[in-house]
Amino acid sequence: MRRSAYMEKINLGPQTFIPMTVALLGATVEGKPNFMTVGWISRVNYLPPMIAVSVNKEHYTPLGINSHASFSISLPGADLVAKTDYCGIVSGRNADKSKVFDVFYGELKSAPMIKECPLCLECKLVDVIPLPTNNLYIGEIIGAYSEDLYLTDGKPDFKKMNPLFLTMPDNQYWKVGDFVEKAWCVGRMLKEGEK
């Protein structure tokens, strides 16, 4: 009988998290730009392009999302870790975060985005799905904004952007690592071996 080279798997429980991209969720709340740090975001539709973000129902930023039916997702580079963390530990109810970053607006004129961030997505609210503790906000991506220095061949280059990642429950920020392989390509050798 052949023994596996792998150790036996350990059940870590349902509150285990996977590494998450760190972003700043932006909305205009009570007439001012407000940003909060989020990690629970994902692209959820191809055409039209949509993204979802999960936010606790008690947070301040959703007031602006609901009022203007819009929001932004700005991806900070590792150089913005202190400002990004600040936006996650201080509520807009108690502090004016409109001056933390240089702000700009796109087509919607109501979703504040951050000039210092390498990539910003402007989103029109499509749906809100209530969950037990959070609301899942789904937005259609209306515009994506970057700069030449973060692009390679006209496409976002995440090595150049140097985005932040978050791990929980240890609550630590990480930077992107090295390129491994091309997606939807490296597995072709296994597929060809099936023949």
C-alpha positions as CSV (number, residue, x, y, z in Angstrom):
1,M,0.0,0.0,0.0
2,R,1.4,3.4,-1.1
3,R,1.5,6.1,1.6
4,S,0.9,9.7,0.6
5,A,3.7,12.2,0.9
6,Y,1.3,14.7,2.3
7,M,0.6,15.3,6.0
8,E,-3.0,14.7,7.1
9,K,-5.2,17.8,6.7
10,I,-6.3,19.6,9.8
11,N,-9.8,21.3,10.0
12,L,-9.1,24.9,10.9
13,G,-12.8,25.7,11.3
14,P,-15.2,27.9,9.3
15,Q,-13.7,31.3,10.4
16,T,-10.6,30.7,8.4
17,F,-9.8,33.4,5.7
18,I,-8.0,33.3,2.5
19,P,-5.5,36.1,1.5
20,M,-7.4,39.1,0.3
21,T,-6.6,42.1,-1.9
22,V,-6.7,45.3,0.1
23,A,-8.8,48.2,-1.3
24,L,-10.2,51.5,-0.3
25,L,-14.0,51.7,-0.7
26,G,-15.0,55.2,-1.6
27,A,-18.4,57.0,-1.4
28,T,-19.7,60.5,-0.9
29,V,-21.2,60.7,2.5
30,E,-23.0,63.8,3.8
31,G,-21.3,65.9,1.0
32,K,-17.7,64.7,1.6
33,P,-15.5,61.9,0.1
34,N,-15.1,59.1,2.6
35,F,-12.9,56.0,2.3
36,M,-12.9,52.7,4.3
37,T,-10.4,49.9,4.0
38,V,-11.9,46.6,2.7
39,G,-10.6,43.1,1.9
40,W,-13.8,41.3,1.0
41,I,-14.0,42.2,-2.7
42,S,-14.2,40.2,-5.9
43,R,-15.0,40.6,-9.6
44,V,-18.3,38.8,-10.0
45,N,-19.4,39.2,-13.6
46,Y,-17.7,39.5,-17.0
47,L,-20.2,41.4,-19.2
48,P,-21.1,43.9,-18.0
49,P,-18.1,44.0,-15.7
50,M,-19.2,43.9,-12.1
51,I,-17.5,43.8,-8.7
52,A,-18.8,43.0,-5.3
53,V,-17.8,44.3,-1.9
54,S,-19.0,43.0,1.5
55,V,-19.4,45.6,4.2
56,N,-20.7,45.3,7.8
57,K,-24.1,46.9,8.1
58,E,-22.9,49.2,11.0
59,H,-20.3,51.0,8.9
60,Y,-20.6,54.6,7.8
61,T,-19.6,54.4,4.1
62,P,-22.7,52.5,3.0
63,L,-24.8,55.6,3.7
64,G,-23.1,57.3,0.7
65,I,-23.4,54.2,-1.5
66,N,-27.1,54.0,-0.8
67,S,-27.6,57.8,-1.3
68,H,-25.8,58.1,-4.6
69,A,-26.1,54.6,-6.0
70,S,-22.4,54.6,-6.6
71,F,-19.0,53.7,-5.1
72,S,-15.3,53.4,-6.0
73,I,-12.7,50.8,-5.4
74,S,-9.1,52.2,-5.2
75,L,-6.2,49.7,-5.0
76,P,-3.4,51.2,-2.9
77,G,0.2,50.4,-3.3
78,A,2.3,49.2,-0.4
79,D,3.7,52.8,0.0
80,L,0.2,53.8,1.2
81,V,0.0,51.2,4.0
82,A,-0.3,53.7,6.9
83,K,-3.0,55.8,5.2
84,T,-4.8,52.6,4.1
85,D,-4.7,51.2,7.7
86,Y,-5.9,54.5,9.1
87,C,-9.0,54.4,6.9
88,G,-9.7,51.0,8.4
89,I,-9.4,51.9,12.0
90,V,-11.1,55.3,12.0
91,S,-14.8,55.8,11.2
92,G,-16.0,58.6,9.0
93,R,-18.6,59.3,11.7
94,N,-15.8,60.5,13.9
95,A,-13.1,61.8,11.6
96,D,-13.1,63.7,8.3
97,K,-11.1,61.3,5.9
98,S,-11.8,63.6,2.9
99,K,-8.3,65.1,3.2
100,V,-6.3,61.9,3.7
101,F,-5.8,61.5,-0.1
102,D,-6.0,63.7,-3.3
103,V,-9.5,62.9,-4.7
104,F,-10.8,62.9,-8.2
105,Y,-14.1,61.9,-9.9
106,G,-15.0,60.2,-13.1
107,E,-18.1,60.0,-15.2
108,L,-20.5,59.5,-12.3
109,K,-19.4,62.6,-10.4
110,S,-20.4,60.9,-7.1
111,A,-17.8,58.1,-6.5
112,P,-14.6,59.6,-5.1
113,M,-11.4,58.0,-6.2
114,I,-7.8,58.3,-5.0
115,K,-5.1,59.9,-7.2
116,E,-2.3,58.2,-5.3
117,C,-3.7,54.7,-5.9
118,P,-2.3,52.8,-9.0
119,L,-5.8,51.6,-10.0
120,C,-9.2,53.0,-9.3
121,L,-12.6,51.6,-10.3
122,E,-15.7,53.7,-10.6
123,C,-18.9,51.7,-10.0
124,K,-22.6,52.2,-10.4
125,L,-24.6,50.3,-7.8
126,V,-26.5,47.4,-9.3
127,D,-27.8,45.5,-6.3
128,V,-27.5,45.2,-2.5
129,I,-27.8,41.7,-1.1
130,P,-28.4,41.6,2.7
131,L,-26.5,39.0,4.6
132,P,-26.7,38.3,8.4
133,T,-24.0,40.8,9.4
134,N,-23.0,42.4,6.1
135,N,-24.5,43.8,3.0
136,L,-23.0,42.7,-0.4
137,Y,-22.8,45.7,-2.7
138,I,-22.6,44.8,-6.4
139,G,-21.5,47.5,-8.8
140,E,-21.1,47.7,-12.5
141,I,-17.6,49.0,-13.3
142,I,-18.1,52.2,-15.3
143,G,-14.5,53.2,-15.6
144,A,-11.0,52.0,-14.6
145,Y,-8.3,54.6,-14.1
146,S,-4.5,54.2,-13.9
147,E,-1.3,55.8,-15.2
148,D,1.3,54.8,-17.7
149,L,3.9,54.0,-15.0
150,Y,1.6,51.1,-13.8
151,L,1.0,49.6,-17.2
152,T,2.7,47.1,-19.4
153,D,1.5,47.0,-23.0
154,G,-1.5,49.1,-22.0
155,K,-2.6,46.6,-19.3
156,P,-2.3,46.9,-15.5
157,D,1.0,45.5,-14.3
158,F,0.4,44.4,-10.7
159,K,4.1,44.0,-10.0
160,K,4.5,47.7,-10.8
161,M,1.4,48.6,-8.8
162,N,2.7,46.7,-5.7
163,P,-0.7,46.1,-4.2
164,L,-1.4,45.2,-0.6
165,F,-2.8,41.9,0.5
166,L,-4.4,41.1,3.9
167,T,-4.3,37.8,5.9
168,M,-6.7,37.1,8.7
169,P,-7.0,36.3,11.6
170,D,-3.3,37.4,12.0
171,N,-4.3,40.8,10.5
172,Q,-1.1,41.4,8.5
173,Y,-0.4,43.2,5.3
174,W,1.7,41.6,2.5
175,K,3.1,42.6,-0.9
176,V,2.7,40.7,-4.1
177,G,5.4,38.0,-4.8
178,D,7.0,36.7,-7.9
179,F,5.4,35.7,-11.2
180,V,4.8,31.9,-11.2
181,E,3.2,30.9,-14.5
182,K,0.7,32.1,-17.2
183,A,-2.9,31.3,-16.3
184,W,-4.9,29.1,-18.6
185,C,-1.7,28.0,-20.2
186,V,0.6,26.1,-17.9
187,G,-2.1,23.4,-17.4
188,R,-2.3,22.6,-21.1
189,M,0.5,20.1,-20.8
190,L,-1.7,18.0,-18.4
191,K,-4.6,18.3,-20.8
192,E,-2.5,17.2,-23.7
193,G,-1.3,14.2,-21.6
194,E,-5.0,13.1,-21.4
195,K,-5.0,12.3,-25.1
